[in-house]
Amino acid sequence: MPVISGLIGWFTNWVAIKMLFHPRKPVKILGLTFQGIFPKRQQQFAEKLGRMVSVELLSFQEIAQAISNPQNIKRIEPIIEAHIDHFLRVRLAAEMSIISAFVGEKTIGKLKSAFLAELYSLFPELMEKYSETLREELDLEKIVVEKVASFSSDKLEQILYQIMSKELQFVELLGGMLGFLIGLAQLGLTMIAI
C-alpha cells in the first residue's frame, strides 16, 4: 500500500509539472478544454515580466544616475585628455596653422584644463538628457513583452527547466514521499481496524 501510494503521489506531481507546459494547443476532452498553463498564459507572463523588468530591475532612473555619475567621467578622463591633446597639437595645426603657431605648451595645458572643466560640468547634464531620450525611444517593457511572447513553447519550457529543474524534481519526489507516508498511515489504520 505505501509503495502504490508513493507511486501515485510521484505520478500525479509528474503529470502536474508536465501540465505546466503541455498540451501546447487547447485540447477538448469530454467538453473540457485543457492547455498547459504557460502556453495558455504566455502573453500575460510576458506582460508581467516586461513590467517587472522595466520598473523593478532596469529602471531608467537608475540607468540615468549611473550614466550621469561624475565618477564616470573620471574613468574616461585619460581618453578625453588624450583626444583633446591630439586635437590641440595635431588637428589644430592642420586646420589652422596660423593659430597653432601662437599656441605653445603653456596655452595647450590651459586649454586642456578649460576643456576638461567644461566637460565635467556638461557631462552629467548631457548624459541625463541622453538617458531621457533613450527612455522615450527604448521601451524596455515593450521589448521584453515582445521577446517573451514570441518564444516558442519549446523554448519557454527549456528556459524554465534550466532555471528550475532541481525544484521540479524535488516536487516530484515530494509527491512520492508524501504518497508513501499516506500509504503508511493507511496501512497503519487498516492494521488497527483489523
C-alpha positions in Angstrom: 0.0 0.0 0.0 2.8 2.6 0.8 4.6 1.8 -2.4 1.5 2.2 -4.5 0.6 5.4 -2.7 4.1 6.7 -3.2 4.0 5.9 -7.0 0.6 7.6 -7.2 1.9 10.7 -5.4 5.0 10.9 -7.6 3.0 10.3 -10.8 0.4 13.0 -10.0 3.1 15.5 -9.4 4.9 14.5 -12.5 1.6 14.9 -14.5 1.0 18.3 -12.8 4.5 19.5 -13.8 4.0 18.3 -17.4 0.7 20.1 -17.5 2.6 23.4 -16.9 3.7 23.1 -20.5 1.5 20.5 -22.2 -0.7 20.3 -24.2 0.7 23.3 -26.1 -2.6 23.8 -28.0 -6.0 23.7 -26.4 -7.4 20.1 -26.4 -11.1 19.3 -25.7 -11.8 16.1 -23.7 -15.4 15.4 -22.7 -16.4 19.0 -23.2 -13.5 20.3 -21.0 -10.7 22.3 -22.6 -7.1 21.5 -21.5 -4.0 23.5 -22.2 -0.7 23.9 -20.5 -0.5 26.8 -18.1 2.5 28.5 -19.7 1.3 28.2 -23.3 -2.2 29.4 -22.2 -0.8 32.4 -20.2 2.3 33.2 -22.2 1.1 36.7 -23.1 0.2 37.5 -19.5 3.5 36.1 -18.3 5.3 38.2 -20.9 3.5 41.4 -19.9 4.1 40.9 -16.2 7.7 40.1 -16.8 8.2 43.1 -19.0 6.6 45.4 -16.4 8.8 43.9 -13.7 12.0 44.3 -15.7 11.2 47.9 -16.7 10.1 49.0 -13.3 12.0 47.0 -10.8 15.1 45.5 -12.4 16.2 48.1 -15.0 14.6 51.4 -14.2 15.7 54.3 -16.5 16.1 56.4 -13.4 18.9 54.1 -12.1 20.4 53.9 -15.6 20.4 57.7 -15.8 22.0 58.1 -12.4 24.7 55.6 -13.3 25.4 57.2 -16.7 25.5 60.8 -15.3 27.6 59.9 -12.3 30.6 62.3 -12.2 32.9 59.4 -11.3 32.3 58.0 -14.8 34.0 61.0 -16.4 37.0 60.4 -14.1 37.2 56.9 -15.6 37.3 58.2 -19.2 39.3 61.3 -18.4 42.6 59.9 -19.8 40.9 59.1 -23.1 39.3 62.6 -23.3 42.5 64.3 -22.3 44.5 62.3 -25.0 41.9 63.3 -27.6 42.0 67.0 -26.6 45.8 66.9 -26.6 45.8 65.3 -30.1 43.3 67.9 -31.3 45.3 70.9 -30.0 48.7 69.6 -31.2 47.8 67.9 -34.5 44.4 68.7 -35.8 44.5 72.4 -34.9 47.9 72.7 -36.6 46.5 71.0 -39.7 43.3 73.1 -39.8 44.5 76.5 -38.6 48.3 76.6 -39.0 48.5 80.3 -38.2 46.7 80.0 -34.9 48.7 76.9 -33.9 51.9 78.8 -34.5 51.0 81.0 -31.5 49.8 78.1 -29.3 52.6 76.9 -27.0 52.8 74.2 -24.3 51.5 76.5 -21.6 48.5 77.5 -23.7 47.8 73.9 -24.6 47.9 73.0 -20.9 45.4 75.8 -20.1 43.1 74.9 -23.0 43.1 71.3 -21.9 42.3 72.2 -18.3 39.5 74.6 -19.5 38.0 71.9 -21.9 38.1 69.2 -19.2 36.5 71.6 -16.6 33.7 72.3 -19.1 33.2 68.6 -19.8 32.9 67.9 -16.1 30.1 70.4 -15.8 28.5 69.4 -19.1 28.8 65.6 -18.8 26.1 64.9 -16.1 23.6 67.2 -17.9 24.4 65.7 -21.3 24.0 62.1 -20.0 20.8 62.9 -18.2 19.3 64.4 -21.4 20.6 61.4 -23.3 19.0 58.9 -20.9 15.7 60.8 -21.2 15.9 60.5 -25.0 16.8 56.8 -24.6 13.9 56.2 -22.3 11.5 57.7 -24.9 13.0 55.8 -27.8 13.7 52.5 -26.0 10.6 50.9 -24.3 12.1 48.2 -22.2 8.8 46.8 -21.2 7.6 46.5 -24.8 10.9 44.8 -25.8 10.7 42.2 -23.0 7.0 41.6 -23.7 7.6 41.1 -27.4 10.6 38.8 -26.9 8.9 36.6 -24.2 5.6 36.5 -26.1 7.4 35.4 -29.3 9.3 32.5 -27.6 8.1 29.1 -28.8 6.5 27.0 -26.1 9.5 24.6 -26.5 11.9 27.5 -25.9 10.0 28.7 -22.9 9.8 25.2 -21.4 13.6 24.8 -22.0 14.3 28.1 -20.2 12.1 27.3 -17.2 13.5 23.8 -16.9 17.1 25.2 -17.0 16.2 27.6 -14.2 14.0 25.3 -12.0 15.0 21.7 -12.9 16.1 20.8 -9.4 13.0 22.3 -7.8 10.7 20.5 -10.2 12.4 17.2 -9.5 12.1 17.9 -5.8 8.3 18.5 -6.3 8.1 15.1 -8.0 10.0 13.4 -5.2 8.0 15.2 -2.5 4.8 13.8 -4.1 6.2 10.3 -3.9 7.3 10.8 -0.3 4.0 12.2 0.8 2.2 9.4 -1.0 4.4 6.9 0.7 3.7 8.4 4.1 -0.1 8.5 3.4 0.2 4.8 2.3 1.9 4.0 5.6 -0.8 5.8 7.5 -3.5 3.9 5.6 -1.7 0.7 6.3 -1.5 1.6 10.0 -5.2 2.4 10.1 -6.0 -0.8 8.3 -3.9 -2.8 10.8 -5.6 -1.1 13.8 -9.0 -1.7 12.3 -8.3 -5.4 11.8 
